[in-house]
Amino acid sequence: MTQFDTPCFKVLILNLSQISKLDVLIKKHEDLIPTVLKTQVQEDLQENCRALSIRSIKRFSPLLFPKN
């Protein structure tokens, strides 16, 4: 039995492979953060535009469509 066949060494190899997989996953998430932030800003803007248009319609509809 060599030193590379010991259970401790096998656990170390497993841990290193898991760490490398985690590093890849972390990198993917770091790359997604700007996209998520951009999407969040766009959604906030769209929501504000919708709210503004609804308020505008309520405010100006009596002027545009008077009840006779």
N, C-alpha and C positions, 0 to 999 in steps of 0.2 A: 504494500500500500504506500503510495507516494504522498507527499504533502498536498498534492492537488486533488487527491481523492477523499480528503477528510470532509466531514459534514460541515465544518466551519467554512471551508473554502467554497463549498457548493452554495452555502447560504450567501456568502459574499458575492459570488457570481450572480445569483438570483437578484440580490439587492441592487447590484450595479445595473442589471438589465432593466429592472423596474424603475430605477432612477432615470435611466436614459429615456424610457418611455414617458415618464412624467415630464422630463425636460421638453420633449417634443410636444406634449399636450399643452404645457405652459406656453410655449412659443406660439402655438396655434391660437390660444386664447389672447395672448398679447397682440397678435396680428388682427384679431377681430375687434378689439376695443375701439379703435378709431371708427370702424364701420358702425358699430353699435351706437356710439356717441352721435355720429352723423345722422343715423336713422332716428334716434331719440329727438334730436333738434328738429328734424323735418316734421316729425309727428306733432311736436309741440307747436310749431308754426302753423300746421294745418288745423290743429284744434283751435288755436287763437283766431285764425281766419274764419273758421266756421262760426265761432261764437260772435265775432264781430259782424258777420253777415246776418246772423239771426237777429242781433240787436238792431242792426240797421233796417232790416225789413220791418221789424215791429215798430220802430220809430217813424219810418217814412211811409209806411203803407197807408196811413190815413191821408197823407198829403197826395200820394200818387193815385189812390183809389178812394176818393171820398164817397161816403154813403149818402145817397140822395133819396 
